[in-house]
Amino acid sequence: MFRFDQLIRRDMIIRDVKQRHPETIPVFEALHFRTPCDDCDIETVARKNGLNTLDVIEALNQAAFSTNTESEDHASNQ
C-alpha cells in the first residue's frame, strides 16, 4: 500500500533520495543536478538551476513510484 509519508519532498537531501530511490538518478541527471550538490536539499538546487521546484518534485516522485504502482495494478488485474 502506498503511503504519503514516503513521497519525495522539496526539503529532502539529494544523496538520501538517490540512495532510497535509485530510479531517480536519471531524472537528476536530466535536470543537470551535479554530484557536488548531492548534500544539498532539492529545493535549493532546483532554484539555483532556475527550475520550478514543484515540477522537479513531481518528476522525481513519478520516477520513484510510478513503476511500483503500475506493477501492483497490473498484478492485481491478473
N, C-alpha and C positions, 0 to 999 in steps of 0.2 A: 504494500500500500504506500502511496506517495504521501510524504509529509512536507508541509510548507516550511518547516524549520530546516529542511535540507537544501532549500534553494540557495543559489549563489547571490550574495548581496554586495552592494557597492563598497561596503567598508571592509570586505574580506581582503586578506593579503594574497597577492597573485601566486606566490610559491605554494601556499596552502591549497588554493583552488586547483593548481596543476597537479599536486600530489593526490588529492582526493578524487579529481575528475580528469584523468589524463586525456580524455577525448576533447577537452577544451584547448589543448595546446595548439592545434591548427588555427583555432579562432584567434588566440592571442597573436600568433604569427601573422595571420592575415591582417590584423589591425595594427601591425608594426609595434607591438609591445616588446621592448627589448629585454634581454635577460638581466641586465643590471637593475631593471625596475622590478624584479621579482619580489623584493622585500617591501614594496610599496602597496598601498591599497588600490583597488581597481578604479575608484572614482578619481583619485589624484592623477593617475597615469592617463586615464581617458581624457580628463580636462586638459592636461599638458599636450596631448596629441590632437586636441581640437575635436574630440568625439563626443557625441551625446551619450552620457552615462547610462541612461535607460536602454538605449539601443544596444550598448555593449553587454549589459546585464542580460537582456533578452536573448542575445545571440549565444552567450555562454550557457544560460540555462537550457536553451534548446539543444545545444551540443551535449550537455551533460545528461539530460533527462529524456530527450525525445526517443532515443533508441531503446531505452528501458521501457518506456510506456508503450511504444509500438510493439515491441516483442511480447509484452504482457497482454496487450489487447489481442494480438494475433494468437497467442497461446490460449486465451480464454474463449476465442471464437471457434476453436477446433474441438 
